Amino acid sequence: MTIEIRRATPEDAPLVQHLLHQAYAANAAAGFNFTAATVDLDKVVETFTYADIYLLFEGDAPRGTVTVFNDGNIGWFGVLPQRRGLGHGRRLLGFAEERVRAMGKDRAYLNTPVNHPWLPAFYRRCGFVAVRVVHYPGKNYDSEEFEKPLPPRAG
């Protein structure tokens, strides 16, 4: 089946919201108050004014999403639970890194709860390095901030 990643438009906001709610449901059930787990439609629409949101499709079916913020941060990254383990997450994350590089940035950034059961290890396997622990206002967890150097493309 063909995998395609395309830039979302504001008209895709309901789809982005649905994907985020589905992808983050297990995190919410585990007690992590990720913004993406309950984001409202107005916030998704607003995000298009300062970030690029992308959708991953498997054939015609939407399977995941990732957001690349203007400062090089990667967030709102998720794949539908029933489609995990197929490489969609790595593909989306790699795509997001390339978008950050295309913005002229030499590093990509992201964060996740320090005590999350699988995300810190996943990001490390993808080449991200933990640089600090912070506590963001309104969150019920400490976040581990990660960065990944993005060397310029050869040639």
C-alpha positions in Angstrom: 0.0 0.0 0.0 1.3 3.5 -0.9 2.3 5.7 2.0 2.1 9.5 1.4 2.8 12.4 3.7 1.2 15.7 2.8 0.8 19.1 4.3 -2.5 19.6 6.0 -4.7 22.7 5.4 -7.0 24.4 7.8 -9.9 22.5 6.2 -8.2 19.3 7.5 -8.4 20.6 11.1 -11.3 18.2 12.1 -9.2 15.2 10.7 -6.1 16.4 12.6 -8.1 16.8 15.8 -9.6 13.3 15.4 -6.1 11.7 14.7 -4.6 13.4 17.7 -7.4 12.4 20.0 -7.1 8.8 18.8 -3.3 8.6 18.9 -3.1 10.2 22.4 -6.0 8.3 24.0 -3.8 5.7 25.7 -1.6 8.5 27.1 -4.6 10.2 28.5 -5.8 6.9 30.0 -2.3 6.5 31.6 -2.8 9.9 33.3 -0.6 12.1 31.1 -2.4 15.4 30.3 -0.9 15.9 26.8 -2.5 18.9 25.1 -3.0 16.8 21.9 -5.2 14.3 23.8 -8.0 16.9 24.3 -7.1 19.7 21.9 -10.2 21.6 20.7 -10.9 22.4 17.0 -10.2 26.1 17.5 -6.7 25.4 18.8 -5.9 23.1 15.8 -7.1 25.8 13.4 -5.0 28.4 15.2 -1.9 26.2 15.0 -1.9 26.6 11.2 -0.9 30.2 11.7 2.5 29.4 13.3 3.2 25.7 12.3 3.0 23.2 9.5 0.8 20.2 10.2 1.3 17.0 8.1 -0.8 14.0 7.6 0.4 10.5 6.8 -1.9 8.4 4.6 -1.8 4.7 3.9 -3.6 4.6 0.6 -6.5 6.9 1.1 -6.8 6.3 4.8 -5.3 8.9 7.3 -3.0 7.1 9.8 -0.9 9.7 11.6 0.1 13.3 12.0 3.0 15.5 13.0 3.4 19.2 13.5 6.6 21.2 12.8 6.7 24.5 14.6 8.5 27.5 13.2 11.2 27.3 15.9 12.3 23.8 14.9 10.2 21.9 17.5 8.4 18.8 16.5 5.1 18.0 18.3 1.6 16.7 18.0 3.2 13.5 16.7 1.0 10.4 16.7 -0.1 7.4 14.8 -3.4 5.6 15.2 -3.0 2.8 17.8 -4.1 0.1 15.4 -1.4 1.1 12.9 1.6 1.3 15.3 4.6 -1.0 14.7 4.5 -0.6 10.9 7.1 2.2 10.7 4.7 5.0 10.3 6.0 6.8 13.4 9.6 6.7 12.2 8.6 7.8 8.7 6.7 10.8 10.1 9.5 11.7 12.5 12.1 11.5 9.7 9.9 13.6 7.5 9.5 16.2 10.2 13.3 16.3 10.7 13.7 17.0 7.0 11.1 19.8 7.2 13.1 21.4 10.1 16.3 21.1 8.1 14.5 22.7 5.1 13.7 25.7 7.4 17.4 26.2 7.8 17.7 24.8 11.3 20.6 22.7 12.4 18.7 20.9 15.2 15.3 19.5 15.8 13.7 19.6 19.2 10.9 17.7 20.9 9.8 16.7 24.5 8.0 14.0 26.3 7.2 13.0 29.8 10.3 11.7 31.6 8.4 8.7 33.0 6.5 7.8 29.8 6.8 4.0 29.3 8.0 4.1 25.7 8.5 7.5 24.1 11.9 8.6 25.6 13.4 5.3 24.5 11.8 5.6 21.0 13.3 9.1 20.6 16.7 7.9 21.7 16.6 5.1 19.1 15.7 7.8 16.5 18.9 9.7 17.3 17.6 12.3 19.8 19.6 13.2 22.9 18.1 14.3 26.2 19.4 17.7 27.1 17.3 18.8 30.2 14.3 18.1 32.3 11.7 20.9 32.7 8.2 21.3 34.1 5.8 23.1 31.8 2.9 25.0 33.4 -0.3 23.1 33.6 1.3 19.7 33.0 1.1 16.9 35.5 4.6 15.5 34.6 8.2 16.6 34.1 9.2 16.8 30.5 12.5 15.5 29.1 13.6 17.9 26.3 15.4 16.2 23.4 17.4 17.6 20.5 18.9 16.1 17.4 21.6 17.6 15.3 20.7 17.9 11.6 23.8 18.0 9.5 23.5 19.7 6.2 22.6 17.5 3.2 25.6 16.3 1.3 26.2 17.7 -2.2 
